[in-house]
Amino acid sequence: MRSKYYSLAGLIIRIDSAEEIRDSKMYEEFHTRACQADITVRITFSPLPVKSGEAVPAGYAREFYRAGDEERLYSSYYTPDGFVDYSCRIIKDDYIDLFIDFDGGLWDSMVFNALNIPELLAARGIFLCHSSYIIHRGEAVLFISDKGGGKSTQASLWQKEKNAEIINGDRSLLKFEGDRLMACGTPYCGSSKTALNRTAPVRALILLGKGSENIIERVSGIQALTGIVSQLSREHYQNLSACEFAEKICRTAPVYSMKCLPDPSAVQALEDVLWET
């Protein structure tokens, strides 16, 4: 039996497997040494358990069934002939059983997908946020928007103009340490190909929009809440906890609306607001 360990937002995940789990490039930063695990996963290579029980709404390429106290999550991959199941996750009291039925080699990205890591983290108060994450002057700035909203552009401008470090071009993990919001790295990075394992206190969350000039305003209430909660990954049953998490963010961290130009003037305008001298 082989064991691999990963560290996500300070949470240790141990995965035990009789067969090799190959390294996906974006996951290398998140490997860690053997230590006490918060989540233990035991992989079994076999035909998947039979689907039974009540079907519950699940995300894309997933099926979820509940039978008594047992819940089974099936994940699949796409082929020209349709979706094919390759895994079944069953959460036990002390560990997670993960059944794999796939003979093309197993990668850690496939294991994380089969485990539905964002759901497991959200259950522990750690939410995956659709955002570009940079560190400047030791603090995190998160650019939040839908796809194509300019997140990566602003992150790249900050790197070029202010030597900011891009931690992730597409996602961040958010958690609280007491009342302090922290941003953490994640291997999920979309097409940005940047996924570093760094943690920093959050200076501000920026709700991005495109504009003909740079307009930056501090926001609160429903505008801030909806802007944040719409970008938090979770399952349907986690909607309430996601709203509560976003509400705490709005109470404890600065949230800004920023309509901006895709040029260096936007960087200077935001730095003047966030680090007033």
C-alpha positions as CSV (number, residue, x, y, z in Angstrom):
1,M,0.0,0.0,0.0
2,R,1.3,3.4,-1.0
3,S,0.4,6.7,0.8
4,K,0.5,10.2,-0.6
5,Y,-0.1,13.3,1.4
6,Y,-1.5,16.7,0.3
7,S,-1.9,20.0,2.2
8,L,-4.8,22.2,1.2
9,A,-5.5,25.4,3.3
10,G,-3.7,23.7,6.2
11,L,-5.8,20.5,5.9
12,I,-3.9,17.3,5.5
13,I,-5.3,14.7,3.1
14,R,-3.8,11.2,3.0
15,I,-4.6,8.9,0.1
16,D,-3.8,5.2,0.4
17,S,-3.6,3.2,-2.8
18,A,-2.2,-0.2,-3.9
19,E,-1.4,1.3,-7.3
20,E,0.7,4.4,-8.2
21,I,-1.1,7.7,-8.2
22,R,0.7,9.8,-10.9
23,D,1.6,13.4,-10.3
24,S,-0.3,16.1,-12.1
25,K,1.8,19.2,-12.5
26,M,-0.5,21.6,-10.7
27,Y,-0.6,19.3,-7.7
28,E,3.1,19.1,-7.0
29,E,3.1,22.2,-4.9
30,F,0.5,20.6,-2.6
31,H,2.5,17.4,-1.7
32,T,3.6,17.2,1.9
33,R,5.4,14.8,4.1
34,A,3.8,12.0,6.0
35,C,1.9,13.3,9.0
36,Q,-1.3,13.1,10.9
37,A,-4.1,13.4,8.4
38,D,-7.4,15.3,8.7
39,I,-9.0,13.2,5.9
40,T,-7.9,9.7,5.0
41,V,-8.9,8.1,1.7
42,R,-8.6,4.4,0.9
43,I,-8.7,3.5,-2.8
44,T,-10.0,0.2,-4.0
45,F,-9.6,-0.8,-7.6
46,S,-12.7,-2.9,-8.5
47,P,-16.0,-2.7,-10.2
48,L,-18.0,0.1,-8.7
49,P,-20.8,-0.6,-6.1
50,V,-24.2,-0.9,-7.6
51,K,-26.3,2.3,-7.7
52,S,-29.2,2.2,-5.3
53,G,-31.3,4.4,-3.1
54,E,-32.6,7.9,-3.5
55,A,-31.1,10.0,-6.3
56,V,-30.0,13.4,-5.1
57,P,-29.1,16.4,-7.3
58,A,-25.4,16.5,-8.0
59,G,-23.0,18.5,-10.2
60,Y,-21.8,18.0,-13.7
61,A,-20.7,14.5,-14.6
62,R,-21.8,13.3,-11.1
63,E,-24.5,11.2,-9.6
64,F,-25.4,11.1,-6.0
65,Y,-27.4,8.4,-4.1
66,R,-28.5,8.2,-0.5
67,A,-29.6,4.8,1.0
68,G,-30.2,5.0,4.8
69,D,-27.1,6.5,6.4
70,E,-24.8,5.7,3.4
71,E,-24.2,8.2,0.6
72,R,-22.5,7.4,-2.7
73,L,-21.1,9.9,-5.1
74,Y,-20.3,8.6,-8.6
75,S,-18.1,10.6,-11.0
76,S,-17.7,10.0,-14.7
77,Y,-15.7,11.1,-17.7
78,Y,-16.9,11.9,-21.2
79,T,-16.5,9.7,-24.3
80,P,-18.1,10.1,-27.7
81,D,-20.6,7.4,-26.6
82,G,-21.6,9.3,-23.5
83,F,-20.4,9.6,-19.9
84,V,-18.7,6.6,-18.2
85,D,-18.5,6.2,-14.4
86,Y,-15.0,5.7,-13.1
87,S,-15.4,6.2,-9.3
88,C,-17.6,5.9,-6.3
89,R,-17.0,7.8,-3.1
90,I,-18.5,6.6,0.2
91,I,-17.8,8.6,3.3
92,K,-17.3,6.5,6.5
93,D,-17.0,7.7,10.1
94,D,-13.2,7.7,10.1
95,Y,-12.2,7.6,6.4
96,I,-13.4,7.7,2.9
97,D,-13.8,4.7,0.7
98,L,-13.0,5.5,-3.0
99,F,-13.7,2.8,-5.5
100,I,-12.0,3.2,-8.9
101,D,-12.9,1.3,-12.1
102,F,-10.4,2.7,-14.7
103,D,-7.5,1.0,-16.4
104,G,-5.8,3.9,-18.1
105,G,-3.6,5.0,-15.1
106,L,-4.6,7.1,-12.2
107,W,-3.6,10.7,-11.7
108,D,-4.0,12.8,-8.6
109,S,-6.3,15.2,-10.5
110,M,-8.6,12.3,-11.2
111,V,-8.6,11.3,-7.5
112,F,-9.4,14.9,-6.4
113,N,-12.2,15.1,-8.9
114,A,-13.6,11.7,-7.7
115,L,-13.5,12.9,-4.0
116,N,-15.2,16.2,-4.9
117,I,-12.6,18.1,-2.8
118,P,-14.5,21.4,-2.9
119,E,-17.5,19.8,-1.2
120,L,-15.3,18.1,1.5
121,L,-13.5,21.4,2.2
122,A,-16.7,23.4,2.3
123,A,-18.0,21.0,5.0
124,R,-15.0,22.1,7.1
125,G,-15.5,25.8,6.5
126,I,-13.1,26.2,3.6
127,F,-14.6,27.5,0.4
128,L,-13.2,27.4,-3.1
129,C,-13.7,30.9,-4.7
130,H,-13.6,31.7,-8.4
131,S,-11.0,34.5,-8.2
132,S,-7.5,35.5,-9.2
133,Y,-5.3,35.6,-6.1
134,I,-2.2,37.8,-5.8
135,I,0.0,38.7,-2.9
136,H,1.3,42.3,-2.6
137,R,3.1,43.7,0.4
138,G,2.5,40.4,2.2
139,E,-1.3,40.5,1.9
140,A,-3.8,38.9,-0.5
141,V,-5.9,40.7,-3.1
142,L,-8.6,38.7,-4.7
143,F,-10.1,39.7,-8.1
144,I,-13.6,38.1,-8.3
145,S,-15.6,37.8,-11.5
146,D,-17.3,35.4,-13.9
147,K,-15.2,33.9,-16.6
148,G,-13.9,36.6,-19.0
149,G,-14.5,39.3,-16.4
150,G,-10.8,40.4,-16.3
151,K,-9.4,38.5,-13.3
152,S,-6.4,37.2,-15.0
153,T,-5.7,40.5,-16.8
154,Q,-5.7,42.5,-13.5
155,A,-3.5,39.8,-11.8
156,S,-1.0,40.0,-14.7
157,L,-0.9,43.8,-14.6
158,W,-0.2,43.7,-10.9
159,Q,2.7,41.3,-11.5
160,K,4.1,43.5,-14.2
161,E,3.6,46.9,-12.6
162,K,4.1,46.1,-8.9
163,N,6.0,42.9,-8.9
164,A,3.0,41.2,-7.1
165,E,3.1,37.4,-6.9
166,I,0.3,35.6,-8.7
167,I,-0.6,32.6,-6.5
168,N,-3.5,31.4,-8.7
169,G,-5.0,32.9,-11.8
170,D,-8.4,31.4,-11.4
171,R,-9.2,30.0,-7.9
172,S,-8.4,30.6,-4.3
173,L,-9.4,28.8,-1.1
174,L,-10.8,31.0,1.7
175,K,-11.0,30.2,5.4
176,F,-11.1,32.1,8.6
177,E,-8.5,32.1,11.4
178,G,-10.6,33.6,14.2
179,D,-12.1,36.7,12.5
180,R,-9.3,37.1,10.0
181,L,-10.0,36.0,6.4
182,M,-7.2,34.1,4.9
183,A,-6.5,33.2,1.2
184,C,-4.8,29.9,0.4
185,G,-3.6,28.3,-2.8
186,T,-5.3,25.5,-4.6
187,P,-4.3,23.1,-7.4
188,Y,-7.5,24.1,-9.3
189,C,-6.4,26.9,-11.6
190,G,-8.4,26.7,-14.8
191,S,-6.4,27.7,-17.9
192,S,-4.1,30.0,-15.9
193,K,-1.5,27.2,-15.2
194,T,-0.5,29.0,-12.0
195,A,-1.1,27.2,-8.8
196,L,1.2,28.0,-5.8
197,N,0.6,26.8,-2.3
198,R,0.7,30.1,-0.4
199,T,-1.4,31.5,2.4
200,A,-1.9,35.2,3.3
201,P,-4.3,37.5,5.1
202,V,-6.8,39.1,2.8
203,R,-6.4,42.8,2.2
204,A,-9.5,43.1,0.1
205,L,-11.9,41.3,-2.3
206,I,-12.5,43.1,-5.6
207,L,-15.7,42.5,-7.5
208,L,-14.5,43.2,-11.0
209,G,-16.4,44.8,-13.9
210,K,-15.2,46.4,-17.2
211,G,-15.6,50.1,-17.6
212,S,-14.4,53.1,-19.7
213,E,-12.7,54.6,-16.6
214,N,-11.5,53.4,-13.2
215,I,-14.2,53.6,-10.6
216,I,-13.6,51.9,-7.2
217,E,-16.2,51.9,-4.5
218,R,-16.5,50.1,-1.2
219,V,-19.6,48.0,-1.1
220,S,-21.6,46.1,1.5
221,G,-25.0,44.5,2.0
222,I,-26.7,42.5,-0.7
223,Q,-24.3,43.8,-3.4
224,A,-21.2,42.4,-1.6
225,L,-23.0,39.3,-0.4
226,T,-24.3,38.2,-3.8
227,G,-21.0,39.1,-5.6
228,I,-19.1,36.8,-3.3
229,V,-21.5,33.9,-2.7
230,S,-22.1,33.5,-6.4
231,Q,-18.4,32.6,-6.8
232,L,-18.2,30.1,-4.0
233,S,-18.1,26.4,-5.0
234,R,-20.5,24.1,-3.1
235,E,-23.2,21.5,-3.4
236,H,-26.9,22.3,-3.2
237,Y,-27.2,21.3,0.4
238,Q,-24.3,23.7,1.3
239,N,-26.0,26.8,0.1
240,L,-26.9,28.0,3.6
241,S,-23.4,27.5,4.9
242,A,-22.0,29.3,1.8
243,C,-24.3,32.3,2.5
244,E,-23.2,32.4,6.1
245,F,-19.6,32.2,5.1
246,A,-20.0,35.1,2.6
247,E,-21.9,37.1,5.2
248,K,-19.0,36.8,7.6
249,I,-16.6,37.9,4.9
250,C,-18.8,41.0,4.4
251,R,-18.6,41.8,8.1
252,T,-14.9,41.3,8.5
253,A,-13.1,42.0,5.2
254,P,-13.2,45.0,2.8
255,V,-15.2,44.4,-0.4
256,Y,-14.9,46.7,-3.3
257,S,-16.6,47.1,-6.7
258,M,-14.2,48.0,-9.4
259,K,-15.1,49.1,-12.9
260,C,-11.8,49.4,-14.6
261,L,-9.6,49.7,-17.7
262,P,-7.4,46.8,-18.7
263,D,-4.2,48.9,-18.3
264,P,-1.7,50.0,-15.6
265,S,-3.9,52.9,-14.6
266,A,-6.2,50.4,-12.9
267,V,-3.4,49.0,-10.8
268,Q,-2.3,52.4,-9.5
269,A,-5.9,53.4,-8.8
270,L,-6.5,50.3,-6.7
271,E,-3.2,50.5,-4.9
272,D,-4.0,54.1,-3.9
273,V,-7.3,52.9,-2.4
274,L,-6.0,49.8,-0.6
275,W,-2.8,51.2,0.7
276,E,-3.5,54.9,1.2
277,T,-0.4,56.8,2.2
